[in-house]
């Protein structure tokens, strides 16, 4: 969509006397956000709360990793029944992402985020108290709806409460989802470790209930503090034509005291309104190239990471042939020391090096690591074990620095405010579907191929590299929100 900005009018004597920034259109609101928040504003707290939602997503997705066998034993489930319970959250996330993307653009970021938190609370408590597999599977499906809905709205908050350039810019804030994700996975490992140590042997069956139920705690905390700090996105409010509301949000959350020029605002162009047809807009014009790139990165990243990271306990135990405790500790150490640290490094350097460059570097790390794991095979000596673990570490470091951090950067910052919700929602719908396939295929392929399965997994980072070199799109530092009012950059 291409429209011209509202014409400038000559400043009046009153304008000259009032030094506050003037808002004449939604573009002015976006420009104020791009300059950065005032010192002491609530913008960083809003970002932190949005990241709290990402923490819940990751925690709830990974919380069942060590409890599946106990659930199967308690409810006398077949392998099919166990698979359905374990995958219910993923199916919910697929539906939730598609719906959440639309409603994030339609009714606003704040309302969707607050409704989403209740999904987490209710579902977590229901999981902890589930009397049978049907209730547990249903609660996990509802939890998946919350997970799917949350990422589009969380990414919108991160992008729309951040400056355009410099340290802590939009790309860096969006990339923060990655270390937050790995921190949540690590917390779930730590909880498993702590409960594993303190629970008596005859009460070990409570472990999975306590782990799933804990997910309600951070969700309740977010609900309790929402009224003090959370606000609607000022850019989204302005795009809906509510410039006065956007000015109020800027003052309350951003520390910027701006005034609305009512006559100019009345004639300002309106942005694209939310509708289901906006999903089609992702597949037209310049957005088609960006959508293809963001989708390939997301699917490749998800497929490879799920196969390696969620299969990490199995991989480590086969390499080391050690106890459950050793497997938990090794998985925790690898996630914290490499995936988490890689994500933090990426957040820090993306304003300088760009998301495209870092994603390319990350995929090269992963491709080399997976080829190395395939060549090493099942380690027969101590030295080979060390080499195999080093390759796993390199894979996770590459994930944190590159596609793990910036799959969301490409998904969130390839689209302006009017399309951001559906853009992330569409991306996550396809990514979750890929995740479901990879979680199903990995144990099947692993059983059939052994360590040769790494040759298959290596196709994912290779596909990501091909897409990146075919579409050289750099979202970091580019004012994509301006595309709601002017022609997009090719």
C-alpha positions as CSV (number, residue, x, y, z in Angstrom):
1,X,0.0,0.0,0.0
2,X,1.4,3.4,-0.9
3,X,0.0,6.7,0.3
4,X,1.4,10.1,0.9
5,X,2.0,11.6,4.3
6,X,-0.3,14.3,5.6
7,X,0.9,17.7,4.3
8,X,2.9,19.9,6.7
9,X,1.2,23.1,7.8
10,X,3.0,26.3,8.8
11,X,3.7,26.5,12.6
12,X,1.5,28.9,14.5
13,X,2.8,31.2,17.3
14,X,1.3,28.7,19.7
15,X,3.4,25.9,18.2
16,X,6.5,28.0,18.6
17,X,5.7,28.6,22.3
18,X,5.1,24.9,22.9
19,X,8.3,22.9,22.5
20,X,6.7,19.5,22.8
21,X,6.9,17.1,19.9
22,X,3.8,17.4,17.6
23,X,1.9,14.4,16.4
24,X,0.1,14.9,13.1
25,X,-0.1,11.3,11.9
26,X,0.7,7.7,12.9
27,X,4.1,8.2,11.1
28,X,5.0,10.8,13.7
29,X,4.3,8.3,16.5
30,X,6.4,5.7,14.9
31,X,9.2,8.3,14.5
32,X,9.1,9.2,18.2
33,X,9.3,5.5,19.2
34,X,12.2,5.0,16.8
35,X,14.2,7.7,18.6
36,X,14.0,5.8,21.8
37,X,12.3,6.1,25.2
38,X,13.1,8.8,27.7
39,X,15.3,7.9,30.7
40,X,13.3,6.4,33.5
41,X,10.4,5.4,31.3
42,X,8.5,2.1,31.6
43,X,9.4,0.9,28.0
44,X,12.0,-1.5,29.2
45,X,9.6,-3.0,31.8
46,X,7.0,-3.5,29.1
47,X,9.7,-5.3,27.0
48,X,10.6,-7.4,30.1
49,X,7.0,-8.4,30.6
50,X,6.6,-9.4,27.0
51,X,9.8,-11.5,27.3
52,X,8.1,-13.1,30.3
53,X,5.4,-14.4,27.9
54,X,8.2,-15.9,25.7
55,X,9.6,-17.5,28.9
56,X,6.3,-19.2,29.5
57,X,6.1,-20.4,25.9
58,X,9.5,-22.1,26.1
59,X,8.9,-23.5,29.6
60,X,5.6,-25.0,28.8
61,X,6.8,-26.5,25.6
62,X,9.8,-28.1,27.3
63,X,8.4,-28.9,30.7
64,X,7.2,-32.4,29.7
65,X,10.6,-33.6,28.3
66,X,11.5,-35.7,31.4
67,X,8.0,-36.7,32.5
68,X,6.6,-38.6,29.5
69,X,7.5,-42.0,30.8
70,X,5.9,-41.3,34.2
71,X,2.7,-40.1,32.5
72,X,2.6,-43.2,30.3
73,X,3.0,-45.4,33.3
74,X,0.5,-43.6,35.6
75,X,-2.2,-43.6,32.9
76,X,-1.3,-46.9,31.3
77,X,-0.9,-45.3,27.9
78,X,0.1,-47.0,24.7
79,X,2.8,-45.4,22.6
80,X,0.1,-43.8,20.5
81,X,-1.6,-42.4,23.5
82,X,1.7,-41.1,24.9
83,X,2.4,-39.4,21.6
84,X,-1.0,-37.7,21.5
85,X,-0.6,-36.3,25.0
86,X,3.0,-35.1,24.3
87,X,2.0,-33.5,21.0
88,X,-1.3,-31.9,22.1
89,X,0.5,-28.6,23.0
90,X,2.1,-28.4,19.5
91,X,-1.2,-28.9,17.7
92,X,-2.7,-26.2,20.0
93,X,0.2,-23.9,19.1
94,X,-0.4,-24.3,15.4
95,X,-4.0,-23.1,15.7
96,X,-3.1,-20.5,18.3
97,X,-0.5,-18.9,16.1
98,X,-2.8,-18.5,13.2
99,X,-5.6,-17.0,15.3
100,X,-3.3,-15.0,17.5
101,X,-1.7,-13.3,14.5
102,X,-5.0,-12.0,13.3
103,X,-6.4,-10.9,16.7
104,X,-3.1,-9.2,17.6
105,X,-3.6,-6.9,14.6
106,X,-7.4,-6.7,15.0
107,X,-8.0,-6.0,18.7
108,X,-4.6,-4.8,19.8
109,X,-1.5,-6.1,21.5
110,X,-2.5,-5.4,25.1
111,X,-5.9,-7.2,25.1
112,X,-4.5,-10.3,23.4
113,X,-1.5,-10.5,25.7
114,X,-3.7,-10.2,28.8
115,X,-6.2,-12.8,27.6
116,X,-3.3,-15.1,26.7
117,X,-1.9,-15.1,30.3
118,X,-5.2,-16.7,31.6
119,X,-4.7,-19.5,29.1
120,X,-1.4,-20.3,30.8
121,X,-2.7,-20.2,34.3
122,X,-5.8,-22.3,33.7
123,X,-4.0,-24.8,31.6
124,X,-1.1,-25.2,34.0
125,X,-3.3,-25.9,37.0
126,X,-5.4,-28.3,35.0
127,X,-2.3,-30.2,33.9
128,X,-1.1,-30.5,37.4
129,X,-4.4,-31.8,38.7
130,X,-5.3,-33.9,35.6
131,X,-7.1,-37.1,36.8
132,X,-6.7,-38.9,33.4
133,X,-4.9,-38.6,30.1
134,X,-7.9,-37.0,28.4
135,X,-7.9,-34.0,30.8
136,X,-4.1,-33.8,30.5
137,X,-4.2,-33.8,26.7
138,X,-7.0,-31.3,26.6
139,X,-5.2,-29.0,29.1
140,X,-2.0,-29.3,27.1
141,X,-3.9,-28.4,23.9
142,X,-5.3,-25.2,25.6
143,X,-1.8,-24.4,26.8
144,X,-0.6,-24.8,23.2
145,X,-3.3,-22.2,22.1
146,X,-1.7,-19.8,24.6
147,X,1.8,-20.5,23.3
148,X,0.7,-20.0,19.7
149,X,-1.2,-16.8,20.5
150,X,1.6,-15.3,22.6
151,X,4.5,-15.2,20.2
152,X,2.9,-12.8,17.7
153,X,1.8,-10.4,20.4
154,X,5.1,-10.7,22.3
155,X,7.1,-10.0,19.1
156,X,4.9,-7.0,18.4
157,X,5.6,-5.5,21.8
158,X,9.3,-6.0,21.4
159,X,9.4,-4.4,18.0
160,X,7.1,-1.5,18.8
161,X,8.6,-0.5,22.2
162,X,12.2,-0.3,20.8
163,X,14.4,2.3,19.0
164,X,15.3,1.9,15.4
165,X,19.1,2.3,15.6
166,X,21.9,1.7,18.0
167,X,22.3,-0.5,21.1
168,X,19.0,-2.1,22.1
169,X,17.4,-1.5,18.7
170,X,14.4,-3.4,17.4
171,X,16.5,-6.3,16.0
172,X,18.3,-6.6,19.4
173,X,15.1,-6.5,21.4
174,X,13.4,-9.1,19.2
175,X,16.5,-11.3,19.3
176,X,16.2,-11.3,23.2
177,X,13.5,-13.9,22.7
178,X,16.3,-16.4,22.1
179,X,18.3,-16.3,25.3
180,X,14.9,-15.9,27.1
181,X,13.8,-19.2,25.5
182,X,17.0,-21.0,26.5
183,X,16.8,-19.6,30.0
184,X,13.3,-21.1,30.3
185,X,14.5,-24.5,29.1
186,X,17.3,-24.3,31.6
187,X,14.9,-23.4,34.4
188,X,12.8,-26.5,33.5
189,X,16.0,-28.6,33.7
190,X,16.9,-27.0,37.0
191,X,13.4,-27.7,38.4
192,X,13.6,-31.3,37.3
193,X,17.0,-31.6,38.9
194,X,15.9,-30.0,42.2
195,X,12.7,-32.0,42.5
196,X,14.6,-35.2,41.4
197,X,16.9,-34.6,44.4
198,X,14.3,-33.8,47.1
199,X,11.3,-36.0,46.2
200,X,11.2,-39.4,47.9
201,X,11.4,-42.3,45.5
202,X,7.8,-43.3,46.3
203,X,6.6,-39.8,45.3
204,X,8.6,-39.5,42.0
205,X,5.3,-39.7,40.1
206,X,4.5,-36.2,41.3
207,X,7.5,-34.8,39.4
208,X,5.7,-34.1,36.1
209,X,2.7,-32.6,37.9
210,X,4.8,-30.2,39.9
211,X,6.8,-29.2,36.8
212,X,3.7,-28.5,34.7
213,X,1.9,-26.7,37.5
214,X,4.8,-24.4,38.1
215,X,4.0,-22.7,34.7
216,X,1.1,-20.9,36.4
217,X,3.4,-19.0,38.8
218,X,5.1,-16.6,36.3
219,X,1.8,-16.2,34.4
220,X,0.1,-15.1,37.7
221,X,2.9,-12.7,38.4
222,X,2.5,-11.1,34.9
223,X,-1.2,-10.7,35.5
224,X,-0.7,-9.0,38.8
225,X,1.7,-6.4,37.5
226,X,0.1,-5.7,34.2
227,X,-2.0,-2.7,35.3
228,X,1.1,-0.9,36.6
229,X,3.3,-1.1,33.6
230,X,1.6,-2.7,30.5
231,X,0.2,-0.4,27.8
232,X,-1.1,-0.8,24.3
233,X,1.5,-0.4,21.6
234,X,1.5,3.4,20.7
235,X,2.3,2.6,17.1
236,X,-0.7,0.2,16.8
237,X,-3.0,2.7,18.5
238,X,-1.9,5.4,16.1
239,X,-2.5,3.1,13.2
240,X,-6.1,2.7,14.3
241,X,-6.6,6.4,14.1
242,X,-6.3,7.0,17.9
243,X,-3.6,9.6,18.0
244,X,-4.7,11.0,21.3
245,X,-4.5,7.5,22.9
246,X,-1.1,7.0,21.3
247,X,0.1,10.3,22.8
248,X,-1.1,9.2,26.2
249,X,0.8,5.9,25.9
250,X,3.9,7.7,24.8
251,X,3.7,9.9,27.9
252,X,2.9,7.1,30.3
253,X,5.2,4.3,29.0
254,X,7.8,6.1,27.0
255,X,8.3,9.3,29.0
256,X,7.6,11.4,25.9
257,X,5.2,14.4,26.3
258,X,3.8,15.0,22.8
259,X,0.7,16.9,21.7
260,X,-1.7,16.0,18.9
261,X,-2.3,18.5,16.1
262,X,-6.0,17.8,15.7
263,X,-6.6,19.5,12.3
264,X,-3.7,17.7,10.7
265,X,-4.5,14.4,12.4
266,X,-8.0,14.5,11.0
267,X,-6.7,14.5,7.4
268,X,-3.8,12.1,8.1
269,X,-3.8,8.9,6.0
270,X,-5.0,5.7,7.8
271,X,-3.0,2.5,7.8
272,X,-4.2,-0.8,6.5
273,X,-6.8,-2.2,8.9
274,X,-6.7,-5.8,10.2
275,X,-8.6,-8.4,8.2
276,X,-8.2,-12.1,7.3
277,X,-7.1,-11.0,3.8
278,X,-3.9,-9.6,5.3
279,X,-2.6,-13.1,5.3
280,X,-2.8,-12.9,1.5
281,X,-0.8,-9.7,1.6
282,X,2.1,-11.6,2.9
283,X,2.3,-13.5,-0.4
284,X,2.2,-10.5,-2.7
285,X,4.7,-7.9,-3.9
286,X,7.9,-7.4,-1.9
287,X,6.4,-9.2,1.1
288,X,6.5,-12.5,-0.8
289,X,10.3,-12.6,-0.9
290,X,10.5,-11.7,2.8
291,X,7.9,-14.2,3.7
292,X,9.6,-17.0,1.9
293,X,13.0,-16.1,3.5
294,X,11.5,-15.8,7.0
295,X,9.5,-19.1,6.6
296,X,12.5,-21.1,5.4
297,X,14.7,-19.8,8.2
298,X,12.0,-20.6,10.8
299,X,11.3,-24.1,9.5
300,X,15.0,-24.9,9.0
301,X,15.9,-23.6,12.5
302,X,13.0,-25.4,14.1
303,X,13.6,-28.8,12.4
304,X,17.3,-28.9,13.2
305,X,17.0,-27.5,16.7
306,X,14.1,-29.8,17.7
307,X,15.9,-32.8,16.4
308,X,19.1,-32.0,18.2
309,X,18.1,-30.0,21.3
310,X,14.9,-31.9,22.3
311,X,16.7,-35.1,21.4
312,X,19.7,-33.9,23.4
313,X,19.1,-36.2,26.4
314,X,18.8,-39.2,24.1
315,X,22.0,-38.2,22.2
316,X,24.0,-37.5,25.3
317,X,22.9,-40.7,27.1
318,X,23.9,-42.7,23.9
319,X,27.3,-41.0,23.8
320,X,28.0,-41.2,27.5
321,X,26.0,-44.2,28.6
322,X,25.5,-42.5,31.9
323,X,22.6,-42.1,34.5
324,X,19.6,-39.8,34.1
325,X,21.2,-37.3,36.5
326,X,24.3,-37.0,34.3
327,X,22.1,-36.6,31.2
328,X,20.1,-33.8,32.8
329,X,23.3,-32.0,33.9
330,X,25.0,-32.3,30.5
331,X,21.9,-31.1,28.7
332,X,21.6,-28.1,31.1
333,X,25.3,-27.2,30.7
334,X,25.2,-27.3,26.9
335,X,22.1,-25.2,26.7
336,X,23.4,-22.6,29.2
337,X,27.0,-22.4,28.1
338,X,26.4,-22.4,24.3
339,X,22.8,-21.7,23.2
340,X,22.0,-19.2,25.9
341,X,25.4,-17.5,25.7
342,X,25.3,-17.4,21.9
343,X,21.9,-15.7,22.1
344,X,23.2,-13.0,24.5
345,X,26.2,-12.4,22.2
346,X,23.9,-12.0,19.2
347,X,21.7,-9.5,21.0
348,X,24.7,-7.4,21.7
349,X,26.3,-7.4,18.3
350,X,23.3,-7.5,15.9
351,X,23.0,-3.6,15.7
352,X,26.6,-3.6,14.3
353,X,26.7,-6.8,12.2
354,X,23.1,-7.2,11.1
355,X,20.7,-10.2,11.4
356,X,21.5,-11.5,7.9
357,X,25.3,-11.8,8.6
358,X,24.8,-13.5,12.0
359,X,22.2,-15.9,10.6
360,X,24.6,-17.0,7.9
361,X,27.4,-17.5,10.4
362,X,25.1,-19.5,12.7
363,X,24.0,-21.8,9.8
364,X,27.6,-22.4,8.9
365,X,28.4,-23.4,12.5
366,X,25.4,-25.8,12.4
367,X,26.2,-27.3,9.1
368,X,29.8,-28.0,10.1
369,X,28.6,-29.5,13.4
370,X,26.1,-31.8,11.9
371,X,28.4,-33.1,9.2
372,X,31.0,-33.6,12.0
373,X,28.5,-35.6,14.1
374,X,27.6,-37.7,11.1
375,X,31.2,-38.5,10.4
376,X,32.1,-39.3,14.0
377,X,29.2,-41.6,14.4
378,X,28.8,-43.4,17.7
379,X,31.9,-42.5,19.7
380,X,34.0,-45.6,20.5
381,X,36.8,-43.8,22.5
382,X,37.0,-41.0,25.0
383,X,38.5,-38.7,22.5
384,X,35.6,-39.3,20.1
385,X,33.1,-38.6,22.9
386,X,34.8,-35.2,23.5
387,X,34.7,-34.4,19.8
388,X,31.1,-35.3,19.5
389,X,30.1,-33.2,22.5
390,X,32.2,-30.3,21.0
391,X,30.1,-30.6,17.8
392,X,26.9,-30.5,19.8
393,X,28.2,-27.4,21.6
394,X,29.1,-25.8,18.2
395,X,25.6,-26.5,16.9
396,X,23.9,-24.9,19.9
397,X,26.3,-21.9,19.7
398,X,25.4,-21.4,16.1
399,X,21.7,-21.7,16.9
400,X,22.0,-19.0,19.6
401,X,24.1,-16.6,17.4
402,X,22.2,-17.1,14.2
403,X,18.8,-18.7,13.3
404,X,17.7,-19.2,16.9
405,X,17.9,-15.4,17.6
406,X,17.0,-14.1,14.2
407,X,14.3,-16.4,12.9
408,X,12.0,-14.0,14.9
409,X,13.9,-10.9,13.7
410,X,13.1,-11.8,10.1
411,X,9.5,-12.8,11.0
412,X,8.8,-9.7,13.0
413,X,10.7,-6.9,11.2
414,X,9.9,-7.9,7.7
415,X,6.4,-6.4,8.0
416,X,5.0,-3.0,9.2
417,X,2.7,-2.6,12.2
418,X,-0.4,-3.4,10.2
419,X,0.9,-6.8,9.1
420,X,3.2,-7.7,12.0
421,X,0.7,-9.9,13.9
422,X,-0.3,-11.9,10.9
423,X,3.3,-12.0,9.7
424,X,4.5,-13.6,12.9
425,X,1.4,-15.7,13.2
426,X,1.8,-17.2,9.7
427,X,5.4,-17.8,10.3
428,X,4.8,-19.6,13.6
429,X,1.9,-21.7,12.1
430,X,4.3,-23.1,9.5
431,X,7.1,-23.4,12.0
432,X,5.0,-25.3,14.6
433,X,3.8,-27.7,11.9
434,X,7.5,-28.3,11.0
435,X,8.3,-28.7,14.7
436,X,5.6,-31.4,14.9
437,X,7.0,-33.3,12.0
438,X,10.6,-33.1,13.3
439,X,9.6,-34.3,16.8
440,X,7.9,-37.2,15.2
441,X,10.6,-38.0,12.6
442,X,13.6,-37.7,14.8
443,X,13.1,-40.8,16.9
444,X,11.9,-42.8,13.9
445,X,14.9,-41.8,11.7
446,X,17.3,-42.1,14.7
447,X,16.1,-45.7,15.3
448,X,16.5,-46.6,11.6
449,X,19.7,-44.7,10.8
450,X,21.5,-44.3,14.1
451,X,24.0,-41.4,14.0
452,X,23.6,-41.2,10.2
453,X,20.5,-39.2,10.9
454,X,22.7,-36.2,11.3
455,X,23.2,-36.2,7.5
456,X,19.4,-35.7,7.2
457,X,19.3,-33.0,9.8
458,X,22.2,-31.2,8.0
459,X,19.8,-30.4,5.1
460,X,18.0,-27.9,7.3
461,X,20.9,-25.4,7.8
462,X,21.9,-25.9,4.2
463,X,18.4,-24.9,3.1
464,X,18.6,-21.9,5.3
465,X,21.9,-20.8,3.7
466,X,20.5,-21.2,0.2
467,X,17.5,-19.0,1.1
468,X,19.7,-16.3,2.7
469,X,21.9,-16.0,-0.3
470,X,18.9,-16.0,-2.6
471,X,17.1,-13.2,-0.7
472,X,19.6,-10.7,0.8
473,X,17.1,-9.0,3.0
474,X,18.4,-7.1,6.1
475,X,15.7,-6.1,8.6
476,X,18.0,-4.7,11.3
477,X,18.0,-0.9,11.3
478,X,15.4,-0.6,8.5
479,X,12.2,1.4,9.4
480,X,9.7,-1.2,8.2
481,X,6.8,0.5,10.0
482,X,7.1,3.4,7.6
483,X,5.8,1.0,4.9
484,X,2.3,1.5,6.2
485,X,2.5,5.0,4.7
486,X,4.9,4.7,1.8
487,X,6.2,2.2,-0.7
488,X,8.2,-0.7,0.8
489,X,11.9,-1.2,0.0
490,X,12.6,-4.0,-2.4
